[in-house]
Amino acid sequence: MGASMPNPSIDHRSFVFGNQDFAWKQFETALRWNAQAFTAYSTVGSELQRFIARRINEDFALVRKVSQCRTPHDHVVACADYWRKAAEDYAEEVTRLGKLTTSATSKMVAAAHPAIGEEGMSVEMREAAE
């Protein structure tokens, strides 16, 4: 009548899920990495929100200063000060975010390290590939 049915007595779990110890080790590593990634993204996100809030306050301060200008020279000085401060703030923020990102990346790599061999592939995966 058709293809024969596979023998239900054969345990297919090892075929589908592989080595359970390996799977749990990878899962635990993923959880450690995920915790580090969440902390890192939260830190970077909070820093960006603080930076944006500071810059918005500077924008409103410029409007206040410009509204108080009496001469064209006052207006030029207010705008030049604003742009100088903006350039300094953005440069500092890029540096700060770079340091946060570098630190976060190091922590995420360290969290994943127990499952990673020297060549960058998990030891079990490398053994299976050989």
Summary of the structure (lengths in Angstrom):
residues: 130
radius of gyration: 28.1
end to end distance: 41.2
largest distance: 97.4
contacts: 288
relative contact order: 0.12
helix: 80%
strand: 2%
